């Protein structure tokens, strides 16, 4: 078994225009000072990272890695959550997702999609140049507006949507295969891949592609009332990334899973800083140890109440305290008597 790596931190929610959050060196100093050992980098944020340069230049990647190493940090994964979302956008969300794209392709859905696919190709090469094993992204969605079966869905609508989603992602998965990197889709409401069933539908359509994997974030499962521990029992072999994020779900006589269009503060299901929600992280980290998870425990901070810097400061020791240093021998080895084939035969009466 392997001991999970961590603590890491996803930088997307902390990057900003004020120091120390406006440069890679500054935000790295801040993260290291809090006790983090790894950073997950949002590849779309030019203040921190140049994705095209990383794809084309090993020297650029070595420089980035070296600057982080000086601070005791490594890159856990790159993220293309924004670009991955744009691989498949339902027209109902065109206006909302247009801001995710580069300015020169906004307002042109076809050009925006081509740009997103190119970005994923760059991410595959950049991940290889950085020596990374996995990459975090979103699947996008064509069927999400129809997740509730009213009005009644036309026959074959969901199947056709997943056929098209797989058609768009298959060549991207092949690019990641060419570069030896796992593509980990965050299983997330709003994405067509939002639970185990939908992931299986997609996986079947891409022929069980070895690079089609998952980013596991239990907070999204709390909000949709999915058994996040059983999920690991079923899908552990496909889990390649891990966001450590807390959540709570407290339904009332007025509102439940759907939230009543309320703000995050007032919804029955809401994200919380680590330790403030209902997620059983002791059980999750035990599962990760049991199933020999090969990656990082990475804080993704989102909370309806707490300030992000407080959440980040509390997150590093919380993760460190939950990491299980796996044992190298069985607890009852002291009583072992060694292999004795003759004794074994006598015990079985043969």
Number of C-alpha atoms within 10 A of each C-alpha: 14 17 19 20 20 22 25 31 29 24 24 18 12 17 21 16 10 9 11 17 20 17 19 20 16 15 20 27 19 17 25 19 13 16 20 27 25 27 26 22 22 23 26 21 16 12 14 23 18 15 24 16 14 24 21 14 15 16 13 17 23 15 12 19 16 14 16 21 15 11 16 17 21 21 22 29 26 25 25 23 22 20 27 24 21 26 27 26 23 15 12 11 12 15 11 10 17 18 13 18 21 13 10 10 17 17 14 11 19 12 14 24 21 13 19 24 21 16 20 27 21 21 26 28 24 26 27 21 19 23 18 17 18 26 28 27 22 28 30 24 24 24 21 19 14 13 12 9 9 7 7 8 12 8 8 9 13 18 14 13 18 24 16 16 23 21 14 17 20 18 14 21 24 17 20 26 17 12 19 18 22 25 28 24 27 25 25 21 16 17 21 26 27 21 18 15 10 15 20 14 17 26 18 14 18 22 11 12 15 16 23 25 27 28 22 26 21 26 27 24 21 22 22 17 12 15 11 19 17 11 16 18 13 10 15 19 14 19 23 24 28 23 21 28 26 27 24 19 20 13 14 10 5 8 16 16 16 13 17 12 9 11 11 14 12 13 23 21 24 24 25 22 25 25 17 14 18 16 23 13 20 13 13 17 20 16 17 25 20 16 16 16 23 18 20 25 26 29 30 25 27 21 21 16 13 13 12 16 12 11 21 24 16 16 27 24 14 17 22 16 11 18 20 17 12 14 11 8 8 8 8 7 9 8 7 8 7 7 8 8 9 9 10 11 10 9 9 7 7 7
